């Protein structure tokens, strides 16, 4: 965004109009940035918008288990200006690299390792083992949003609508950006016709008409 120039005093009506517009820009620029803990990202900077777009594409690939391509996109996110997005990308990059290893090399101990194994079991259609690993991850890290998100996806795959909604709601409360990931995540196709799902993912519809 271009920096507003200082207006000169005692000008014509045209200058006053310009000054008024500049004043509005200054007020807008002086607004405090959303707090990181609420998942807010300052989206005024077009570079951050571009970084967010790459991050969302990386997460879509991540949830589709396309780890090699997800890794490439996550590495691009690290080069962007938003530290919050870079931190998120770095976390998922570590997970992606771990999940690219053969299962024989994985001996889960930490919450992340249990999570990784749980998703690997999901990919193999071994639902009981997947739930066991993800439950362990949730117990060890109850505030890990991606664990709740994975459990919600697993619930969808096993036809547990109520549990899926509960887990997805927690994932979004812990990290609001999960709402946008879920909108385009094929794992949640099971909930597409559920009005609770629409209400959770599109809360802005409650405040706006048309």
N, C-alpha and C positions, 0 to 999 in steps of 0.2 A: 504494500500500500504506500502511495506517495506521501511524503511528509508534508503536512499543511504549512504554508508559509505565513509569516507574521503579517497581519494587515496593517497598512499605513493609516494614520489618524487623519480625520478631516477630509474625506474623499467624497466622491459623488455617490448617488443611489446605487450605481453599479458596484462600487467598491464596498458599500454597506452590505449588499447582497452577498458579495464574495466573502466579506468578513463573517457574516452570519453562517454561511456554509462551512467556513473554516472552523468557527467556534464549535459547530456540531461535530466536526471531525475530531477536534481536540477532546471533546467530552467522550466521544466513542473510544478514542485511543487511551483515555485515562481510566477506562473501566478496569477493575481488577480481573486478572486472569482466573478462570475457574480453578478451584483447589484440586491438585493432582489426586488426592485420596478419593475424590468423588468421580474419578475417571474423566474429568473435563479436559479438553485440549483446546488451546487458543487457535481458532480456525481462520483468523483474519489473514495470516500470512499464507500466500498461495503455495509456498514451499512446504508448509505444514500440511496443507490440503493434499498436495501430491504425495507426501510421505504417508499420510493416513490412507490414501487410496492403495498404495503399494502394500501397506500393512494389512488392510482388509483382504486384498488378493492373496497375500501370504497365508493368512489365517484360514481362508476358504480352502486353499490347497492343503494346509495342515490338517484340517478336519476331514478332508477327503483322503487322508493318508498318502498324499503325493509328496513325500518328504524331500526328495531331491529338489524338486521345483520350489517347494516351500522354503527350503534352506537358501536357495538363491535369492528369493524375494526378501526374506528376512535380513539377509546381509545388506541388501540395498537400503532397508529401513534404518539400519545403523548409521548410515551416512547423512540422514536428514537432520533438520534443526531441532526437532522436538525431543528433549531428553526423556520425557515420559514414554513416548512411542519407542524410542531406542531401547529403553530399559525393558519394556514388554517384549520387544523383538529378541533381545539378548536372552531372556528367560526361555522363550519358545525355541530359540535356536539351539540351546543346550539340550532341550527335550528332543528336538528333531534329530540332532546328531546321535543321541543315545538310542532313539527308536530305529535308526538306520542300521544299528548293529544286529547281528543274529541273536535270536532268543537264547541260544546256548551260552552266550556271553553275559546274559543278564541275570543277576542274582539280587532281586529287589530287597532293599533294606530301608532306604529313605522314602518319604512320601512321594517324591517325584518318580522314583524307580517303581514303586507299586503302581503309580498312575500309568507309567509307560507300559508296564506289563499288562495292566488292565485293558488298555486300549488295544494292545497287540492281540489279546485274547478276543476282544470284540471283532477284530478284523478276521479272526479265524472262525467266528461264529460260536465260540465257547463261552456262552453267556454266564454260566455259573462261576467259572474261573475269573471271568472279567469282573463280575460283581464283587467277588471275594477280594480281589486286588484293589479295586476302586474303593471299597468300604474301608480297607486298611489305610489307604491313602487319606481318606476323609477323616478317619479317627486321628491320624498323626498330624494332619494339617487341616483342621476344620474351616479355616478361612481361605483355603486355596480355591479360587473361583473356577479354575479350569477343571478341577476334580468334580465339582458339583455339575459343571457343564457336561462333562463326559458321562456322569451318572444319568443325567437327563436324557442324553442321547441313547444310552443303553436301555433306559426305561422305554423309550419310544420303540426301539428295536424288539423289545420283548412284550410290547402291548400294555405297558403300565402307565396309563394316561395321568392318573392323579399324582403318582410319584414323580413322573416326568415334569409336570407342572411345578411341583414343590421344589425339585432340585434346580430347575431352570430359573425359578424366581429367586432362589438364594444366589445362584451364579450371577444374576443381573444386579442384585442388591450389592454384592461384593465388588463387581466391576460392571458398571452400566454399559460399557461398550459391547458386552456379550449380547445385549439386545439386538444390536445391528448384525452381529455374526449369525445369530439364530435365524434372522429373517431370510437369509440365503443358504442356510444349511440344510442339505437334503436329508440329514438324519432326523429332522423334525417334521418330515412330510406326514407322519402319523397324526400330528396335532393340527394340521392345516385347517380342518373343518371345526375345530374346537373353539368356541367363542372366547374361552378363557385365554387361549393362546394368542388370539388377535388382540385382546385387551391388554395383555402383558407386553406384547411386542410393539404395539402402536398406541401408546398412551396419549400421544398428541391428538388423536382423533376425538378424545373426550373434550378437549378445549377449543377445537376449531370445527367449523362447519364447512361443507363443500369439499 
